[in-house]
Amino acid sequence: MSTLPAEALEALCDPSISLPAYAKIIDQKTGQEIKYDPYAITEKLQATVVSYYSNPPLTDLDQTKWLTLLGYRQGGKSLTAEACGYVKSAYTPGHDHVCIADNKDRAEYLHRRIHLIHNNWPKVVRAKTVPNREVRQLSFKHGGKMRILSGESGAVGIGQSPDSFHGSELPYWRNAGHQFSMIYPSMINRDHSKVLLESTPAPMTENSTEWWRDQCRDAKQGLGRWAYAFFPFWDGKLNQRRWPKNSALTNEEIGMMNRYGALGLKKEHLAFRRLMLETDAEIRRHPDLFKVYYPFDDISCWISTAGSVFRSDVLKKHQEAVLVPWRAPYLEYEAPVAGAVYVIGADPAGYAARDHAAFHVLKVFDGEWTQVACFGDVTDPVTFARKLNEVGCRYNNALVGIESNGVGVATLALLQEMGYPNLFYEKAYKPGLAATVKSVPQMLSYLQDALMDTLVLRDEDTVGQLGSYREDKSTERSAAAEILGARGAGKRRQRHHWDKVSALQLSCAMARHAPRRYKDTGAPAELENVLLFRDMTYEQLEEYRKNYPSKKTARRRAKYPKRRR
């Protein structure tokens, strides 16, 4: 190989050139060896993986971006990534490629497939290997190597300093977040290091699904060095079957075609879905699981079957609505309208780096509460209070309800100091709304009712959090336990990404306390005697409430006949 010209070595080091030319894999249809073709069973997925290793995108600082890939089952994500890792390790002196699979069986499978590719590579250009004692490792004479490890132990990756890293099926790892905190420091300072994380979605019962969901959302927002790619299940050429003759679409399938037909969904793909519903017992019992393993989009794939307290049929209309991709930390969907009634529900956060703060602005009509603005970010109480004051004043001095537990007290005090004119008072002397054993389930029921009938959501991230929301008041390990790797229980909240759901519950509670307006120009005839706070300022409203005659009748003291002594 050393005698090859530089141009030939450069071509061999490029996966987009060498893999289609020399790599052989097992055909999923026939079980026979065939030449590798990234377009054989996928439209774009495998080609995207090859393109990343061949010509990765760069940041503004000319650093290689890291790719998070969310896709469907049996798309060849893992094998393609490892084939690219093989090319880089075989033809780049000293290149170290590490793959961590979700379990030992998958690691063994990938290792066998890489050995097949290596053994079938033409001898004239095959990189020379040297013996090694490591399990599932391929070492080359020039110092390059590739290793395939298992993530089920929860302790791999510590001390690794690879040039390229591939994480496969991350929701099924044991504590993926902790493992990556050990791997990233060795790669973050390398400007040209490559990181590829890939998996399907997964039920929330799996070890690291929440971490994987949050990772996908962060990458989609373009945080740090992350890039993002999502592929719906119809990208796979094997995910289709012949449509039965004289078979009509069901109402559910008609809805799918109306929503996704323009994006590439065909009746042949729905025929594949019917086959999976009939064949797979797990999917047959829980049909929504099809959207997990074979996603239609990257919102509905995080569904209630995966553990959410909200039913999938309740969330369906919101998932199918026109949603705006989230761009942190603040996004407005509609400018304020003079005379409109607005409310804000806010879930504050402390100074801990783990805590997120969030609030929603709702425009309140009778029978319709529309999300017009949203905030969500890691922040401190001072910055959060200033943003609340700014947005609240902008939206007609919106009624602001804040969770008064813990750090919420500080946020309320700061808003009072700023002179915000329209804070919600749980009692005359107590601003905010306390989260208690009674109020938390009550606010959750308000949100459930609103999702069914009243609420109109615009934020894609909010809908995504609703799809996986389970519980927001659980306990978790202490900070010391996390640092030391201990397993003792603590008293802090469970690590989660449902800050917007908590804020939305408060927003719905505020909407129930706000004055109501009708969207029509006039009130219904039978409600003409009802006062609508349409053109009244907050000060006028308070003055009206003070002067409005009470309808409560005075309690009369019961009279009893006097008894003679």
C-alpha positions in Angstrom: 0.0 0.0 0.0 2.9 2.3 0.7 3.9 2.2 -2.9 0.6 3.6 -4.1 0.6 7.1 -5.4 -0.6 9.9 -3.2 -3.7 10.4 -5.4 -4.7 6.8 -5.0 -4.3 6.9 -1.2 -6.4 10.1 -1.0 -9.1 8.3 -3.0 -9.0 5.2 -0.8 -9.3 7.4 2.3 -12.6 8.9 0.9 -15.5 6.6 1.9 -17.7 8.0 -0.9 -15.1 6.6 -3.4 -13.7 3.5 -1.8 -16.8 1.9 -0.3 -18.8 1.7 -3.6 -15.7 0.5 -5.3 -14.4 -2.2 -3.0 -16.8 -2.9 0.0 -19.0 -6.0 0.0 -21.9 -6.5 2.4 -24.7 -9.0 3.0 -27.8 -8.3 1.0 -30.8 -8.0 3.3 -33.2 -9.5 0.7 -31.1 -12.5 -0.6 -28.5 -13.0 2.1 -25.8 -13.0 -0.5 -22.6 -10.9 -0.7 -23.1 -7.8 -2.9 -21.2 -4.6 -3.6 -22.0 -1.8 -1.2 -24.3 0.8 -2.6 -25.5 3.6 -0.3 -28.7 4.0 -2.4 -29.6 0.3 -2.6 -32.0 0.3 0.4 -32.2 3.9 1.4 -33.0 7.1 -0.4 -30.8 9.5 1.6 -29.9 8.0 5.0 -26.8 6.0 4.1 -25.6 8.6 1.7 -25.8 11.2 4.4 -23.6 9.1 6.7 -21.0 8.5 4.0 -21.0 12.2 3.1 -20.4 13.1 6.8 -17.3 11.0 7.0 -16.1 12.1 3.5 -16.8 15.8 3.7 -18.2 16.9 7.1 -19.7 20.3 7.6 -17.8 22.9 9.5 -18.6 25.5 12.1 -17.9 29.2 11.8 -14.5 28.5 13.6 -13.6 25.8 11.0 -14.2 23.0 13.4 -15.8 19.8 12.2 -19.5 19.5 13.2 -20.8 16.5 15.0 -23.8 14.7 13.6 -26.9 13.5 15.5 -29.0 11.2 13.2 -32.5 10.1 14.0 -34.0 7.5 11.7 -36.0 4.2 11.3 -35.2 0.6 11.9 -33.1 -1.5 9.5 -31.8 1.5 7.6 -28.1 0.4 7.8 -27.1 3.3 9.9 -24.7 1.4 12.2 -23.0 -0.7 9.5 -22.5 2.3 7.1 -20.9 4.3 9.9 -18.6 1.5 10.8 -17.7 0.9 7.1 -16.7 4.6 7.0 -14.7 4.2 10.2 -12.9 1.2 8.7 -11.9 3.3 5.6 -10.6 6.1 7.8 -8.6 3.8 10.1 -7.2 1.7 7.3 -5.8 4.6 5.2 -5.1 7.3 7.7 -1.9 6.6 9.6 -2.6 6.7 13.4 -6.3 7.2 13.0 -8.2 5.9 16.0 -11.9 5.0 15.5 -14.1 4.0 18.4 -17.7 2.6 18.2 -19.9 2.0 21.2 -22.9 -0.2 20.5 -25.9 -0.6 22.8 -25.0 -4.2 23.7 -22.5 -7.0 23.2 -24.5 -8.8 20.6 -24.7 -5.8 18.3 -21.0 -5.0 18.9 -20.1 -8.6 17.8 -22.4 -8.3 14.8 -20.7 -5.1 13.6 -17.3 -6.5 14.2 -18.1 -9.6 12.0 -19.4 -7.4 9.3 -16.3 -5.2 9.3 -14.1 -8.3 9.1 -16.1 -9.4 6.1 -15.5 -6.0 4.4 -11.7 -6.2 5.3 -11.3 -9.8 4.0 -13.1 -9.1 0.7 -11.1 -5.9 0.1 -8.8 -6.3 -2.9 -5.4 -7.5 -1.7 -3.5 -5.0 -3.9 -4.9 -2.1 -1.9 -5.8 -3.8 1.4 -4.2 -2.2 4.5 -1.9 -4.5 6.4 -3.0 -5.5 9.9 -1.1 -6.5 13.0 -2.1 -8.9 15.7 -3.6 -7.5 18.9 -5.0 -8.9 22.1 -8.0 -6.7 22.3 -11.6 -8.0 21.8 -13.3 -6.6 18.7 -10.4 -4.5 17.6 -8.7 -4.2 14.2 -5.2 -2.8 14.2 -3.2 -1.6 11.2 0.5 -1.6 10.6 0.7 2.2 10.2 -0.8 2.7 13.7 -4.5 3.1 12.9 -7.0 1.0 14.6 -10.8 0.6 15.1 -12.6 -0.7 18.2 -16.2 -1.7 18.7 -17.2 -1.7 22.4 -20.5 -2.3 24.2 -22.4 0.4 26.1 -24.4 -1.9 28.4 -21.8 -2.0 31.1 -22.0 1.7 31.6 -18.3 2.2 32.1 -16.8 2.2 28.6 -15.3 5.2 26.9 -13.4 6.5 29.9 -10.0 7.7 28.9 -10.6 7.2 25.2 -9.2 9.8 22.8 -10.4 8.8 19.4 -10.2 10.7 16.2 -13.7 9.6 15.2 -16.5 8.3 17.4 -19.7 6.4 16.6 -22.4 5.9 19.1 -25.1 3.4 18.0 -28.6 2.9 19.4 -28.1 5.3 22.3 -31.5 5.0 24.0 -30.6 1.4 25.0 -27.3 2.3 26.6 -26.9 2.2 30.3 -26.7 5.9 31.4 -25.7 7.4 28.0 -25.4 10.9 29.4 -22.8 9.9 32.0 -20.8 7.9 29.4 -20.6 10.8 27.0 -19.5 13.2 29.8 -16.4 11.0 30.0 -15.9 10.9 26.2 -16.4 14.5 25.2 -13.5 16.0 27.0 -11.1 14.0 25.0 -12.6 15.1 21.7 -13.8 18.7 22.2 -10.3 20.2 21.8 -9.8 18.4 18.5 -10.9 20.7 15.7 -11.3 17.9 13.2 -12.7 15.1 15.4 -15.8 13.4 14.0 -18.8 12.3 16.2 -21.8 10.5 14.8 -24.7 9.5 17.1 -27.5 7.5 15.6 -30.5 5.6 16.6 -34.2 5.2 16.2 -36.5 6.7 18.8 -37.4 4.4 21.6 -40.0 3.9 24.4 -39.4 6.1 27.5 -39.0 2.9 29.5 -35.5 2.4 28.1 -32.5 3.5 30.0 -31.4 6.5 28.1 -34.4 7.5 25.9 -34.9 10.8 27.7 -31.3 11.7 27.1 -31.5 10.8 23.5 -34.7 12.8 23.0 -33.0 15.9 24.5 -29.9 15.3 22.4 -31.9 15.3 19.2 -33.7 18.5 20.2 -30.5 20.3 21.1 -28.8 19.2 17.9 -31.9 20.3 15.9 -31.5 23.7 17.4 -27.8 23.7 16.3 -26.4 24.0 19.8 -22.6 23.8 20.1 -20.9 21.8 17.3 -24.0 19.7 16.6 -25.7 19.1 13.2 -28.9 17.2 12.9 -30.5 14.8 10.3 -33.9 13.1 10.5 -35.2 10.5 8.1 -38.9 9.3 8.0 -39.5 5.6 7.5 -40.5 6.0 3.8 -36.8 6.9 3.1 -36.2 3.1 3.4 -36.8 1.3 0.1 -37.6 -1.9 2.0 -40.4 -0.2 4.0 -43.1 -0.7 1.3 -45.3 -3.5 0.1 -47.6 -3.9 -2.8 -51.0 -2.2 -2.2 -53.8 -4.8 -2.1 -56.2 -4.6 -5.0 -59.7 -3.3 -4.2 -58.5 -2.1 -0.8 -59.7 1.3 0.4 -57.8 3.6 2.7 -59.1 3.8 6.3 -60.0 7.2 7.7 -56.7 7.1 9.7 -54.7 6.4 6.6 -56.5 9.1 4.7 -55.4 11.5 7.4 -51.8 10.2 7.1 -51.8 10.7 3.3 -53.2 14.2 3.6 -50.5 15.2 6.1 -47.4 13.3 4.8 -48.3 12.6 1.1 -46.5 15.7 -0.1 -43.4 14.6 1.9 -43.1 11.2 0.2 -45.6 8.9 1.9 -47.3 6.5 -0.5 -49.9 3.8 -0.2 -47.2 1.2 -0.6 -45.7 2.5 2.7 -49.1 2.2 4.4 -49.2 -1.4 3.1 -46.0 -2.0 5.0 -47.5 -0.4 8.1 -50.5 -2.8 7.8 -48.1 -5.7 7.6 -46.3 -4.6 10.7 -49.5 -4.2 12.6 -50.6 -7.7 11.7 -47.2 -9.3 12.3 -45.5 -7.6 15.2 -47.4 -8.5 18.4 -46.0 -5.5 20.4 -47.0 -3.1 17.7 -50.4 -4.8 17.3 -51.1 -4.2 21.0 -49.8 -0.7 20.9 -50.3 0.7 17.4 -48.6 4.0 18.2 -45.3 2.1 18.7 -45.1 2.0 14.9 -44.4 5.8 15.0 -41.6 5.1 17.4 -39.7 2.4 15.4 -40.8 3.8 12.0 -41.2 7.5 12.6 -43.4 9.8 10.4 -41.8 12.9 11.9 -39.5 13.8 14.7 -42.3 15.1 17.0 -44.9 12.4 17.0 -42.2 9.7 17.5 -41.9 10.7 21.2 -45.4 9.5 21.9 -47.7 8.7 24.9 -47.2 5.0 24.5 -43.7 5.7 25.6 -45.0 6.8 29.0 -46.7 10.2 28.7 -49.6 11.1 30.9 -51.4 12.6 27.9 -53.2 10.2 25.5 -52.0 10.0 21.9 -55.5 10.9 20.6 -55.4 14.1 22.6 -52.0 15.1 21.3 -52.7 14.1 17.7 -54.3 17.4 16.6 -51.4 19.3 18.0 -48.8 17.1 16.5 -50.4 17.4 13.1 -50.8 21.2 13.3 -48.4 23.6 11.6 -45.7 24.0 14.2 -42.7 26.3 14.3 -39.2 24.8 15.0 -37.9 26.0 18.3 -35.1 28.6 18.4 -33.9 29.3 22.0 -34.3 31.2 24.1 -37.3 33.3 23.1 -39.7 33.1 20.1 -42.8 35.2 19.3 -45.5 33.7 17.0 -47.8 36.6 17.0 -47.3 40.3 17.9 -49.5 41.8 20.7 -52.9 43.2 19.7 -54.3 46.3 21.4 -57.2 45.4 23.7 -56.5 41.6 23.7 -56.3 39.7 26.9 -53.0 37.8 27.6 -51.8 35.6 30.4 -48.3 34.2 31.2 -47.5 31.0 33.1 -43.9 30.9 34.3 -41.8 28.0 35.8 -38.6 29.7 37.2 -35.2 28.0 37.7 -32.4 28.5 40.2 -28.7 29.0 39.5 -28.0 25.3 39.0 -26.7 24.6 35.5 -29.1 21.7 35.2 -32.3 23.8 35.6 -34.4 25.2 32.8 -36.8 28.1 33.1 -39.8 28.6 30.8 -42.9 30.7 30.3 -45.7 30.8 27.7 -47.8 33.7 26.6 -51.4 32.8 25.8 -54.0 35.1 24.1 -57.3 34.3 25.8 -60.6 34.2 24.0 -63.7 32.4 25.3 -63.1 28.8 24.0 -59.7 29.4 22.5 -56.3 30.0 24.1 -53.6 30.6 21.6 -49.8 30.3 22.3 -48.3 33.6 21.0 -44.9 33.6 22.6 -42.6 31.2 24.4 -39.4 31.3 26.4 -37.2 28.4 27.5 -33.5 28.3 28.5 -31.0 27.7 31.3 -31.0 31.0 33.1 -31.0 32.7 36.6 -33.8 34.3 38.5 -32.7 37.9 37.8 -32.5 37.4 34.0 -35.7 35.5 34.0 -37.6 38.1 36.0 -36.4 40.9 33.7 -37.5 38.9 30.6 -40.9 38.3 32.2 -41.3 42.0 33.0 -40.4 42.9 29.5 -42.7 40.4 27.7 -45.5 40.9 30.2 -45.6 44.7 29.6 -45.3 44.2 25.9 -48.4 41.9 25.9 -50.8 44.4 27.4 -49.7 43.9 31.0 -50.5 40.2 30.8 -51.7 38.4 34.0 -48.5 36.6 35.2 -48.8 33.5 37.3 -45.5 32.1 38.8 -44.9 28.9 40.8 -44.2 30.3 44.2 -42.3 27.3 45.5 -38.5 27.6 46.0 -36.8 30.0 43.6 -40.2 31.2 42.5 -40.3 33.4 45.6 -37.2 35.3 44.4 -38.7 35.7 40.9 -41.9 37.1 42.4 -40.0 39.5 44.7 -37.9 40.8 41.7 -41.1 41.4 39.7 -42.7 43.3 42.6 -39.5 45.4 42.9 -39.7 46.2 39.2 -43.3 47.3 39.8 -45.0 44.8 37.4 -48.7 45.8 37.5 -50.5 42.5 37.0 -49.2 39.6 39.1 -51.6 36.7 40.1 -52.3 36.5 43.8 -53.3 33.1 45.2 -54.4 35.0 48.3 -54.5 38.7 49.1 -51.2 38.6 50.8 -49.6 35.8 48.7 -48.5 36.4 45.1 -48.0 33.4 42.8 -49.4 29.9 42.8 -48.0 27.3 45.2 -47.3 23.7 43.9 -49.0 21.5 46.4 -50.4 18.0 46.6 -53.8 19.5 45.7 -52.8 22.2 43.1 -50.4 20.1 41.0 -53.0 17.5 39.9 -55.6 20.3 39.5 -53.3 22.3 37.1 -52.6 19.1 35.2 -56.3 18.5 34.7 -56.7 22.1 33.5 -54.0 21.4 30.9 -55.6 18.1 29.8 -58.9 19.8 29.3 -57.3 22.6 27.4 -55.4 20.2 25.1 -58.7 18.6 24.1 -60.7 21.6 23.4 -59.3 25.1 23.9 -55.5 25.3 23.5 -53.8 26.2 20.2 -50.0 25.5 20.2 -47.4 26.9 17.9 -44.1 25.7 19.4 -42.7 22.4 18.1 -40.6 21.8 21.2 -43.6 22.2 23.5 -45.6 19.6 21.6 -42.6 17.3 21.8 -42.3 17.7 25.5 -46.0 16.9 25.9 -45.6 13.7 24.0 -43.1 12.3 26.6 -44.3 14.0 29.8 -44.6 11.6 32.7 -44.1 13.2 36.1 -42.4 16.4 37.1 -42.0 16.0 40.9 -40.0 12.8 41.3 -36.8 12.5 43.2 -33.3 11.9 41.9 -29.8 11.2 43.1 -28.0 14.1 44.8 -25.3 16.1 43.1 -22.7 14.4 45.3 -24.0 11.0 44.4 -23.8 11.8 40.7 -20.3 13.1 41.0 -19.1 10.1 42.9 -21.1 7.6 40.9 -23.0 6.5 44.0 -26.5 5.0 43.8 -28.1 6.6 46.8 -31.4 8.4 46.4 -31.7 12.1 47.0 -34.4 14.7 47.4 -34.0 16.8 44.2 -36.2 16.6 41.2 -35.7 14.0 38.5 -33.6 15.2 35.6 -36.0 16.1 32.9 -36.8 18.3 30.0 -40.4 19.2 30.7 -40.0 22.8 31.8 -42.3 24.0 29.1 -45.0 21.6 30.2 -44.8 22.9 33.8 -45.1 26.4 32.5 -48.0 25.5 30.2 -49.9 24.1 33.2 -49.5 27.4 35.0 -50.6 29.3 31.8 -53.8 27.3 31.6 -54.5 28.0 35.3 -54.0 31.7 34.6 -56.3 31.6 31.5 -59.1 30.3 33.8 -58.7 33.4 36.0 -58.4 35.9 33.2 -61.3 38.0 31.9 -63.0 36.5 28.8 -63.5 38.0 25.4 -65.4 36.6 22.5 -63.8 36.4 19.1 -67.0 37.7 17.4 -67.8 41.4 17.4 -70.8 40.8 19.7 -71.8 38.5 22.4 -74.5 35.9 21.9 -78.0 37.1 22.5 -78.4 34.9 25.6 -75.3 36.3 27.1 -75.9 40.0 26.6 -76.1 40.6 30.3 -72.6 39.3 30.9 -70.0 42.0 31.2 -67.0 41.5 28.8 -63.8 43.1 29.9 -63.1 44.0 26.3 -62.0 47.6 26.5 -61.0 47.9 30.1 -57.5 48.4 31.4 -56.3 46.5 34.4 -56.8 49.6 36.6 -60.4 50.0 35.3 -61.1 46.3 36.0 -59.9 46.6 39.6 -62.0 49.7 40.1 -65.0 47.9 38.7 -64.5 44.9 41.0 -64.3 47.2 44.1 -67.5 49.1 43.2 -69.5 46.1 41.8 -72.4 45.3 44.2 -72.0 41.9 45.8 -74.7 39.4 45.0 -74.2 37.6 48.3 -77.1 38.0 50.7 -76.3 38.8 54.3 -76.4 35.8 56.5 -79.3 36.1 58.9 -78.9 34.9 62.4 -81.3 32.2 63.3 -83.9 33.2 65.9 -84.9 30.8 68.6 -87.8 31.1 71.0 -86.9 32.2 74.4 -87.5 29.7 77.2 -88.8 30.9 80.5 -86.8 29.9 83.5 
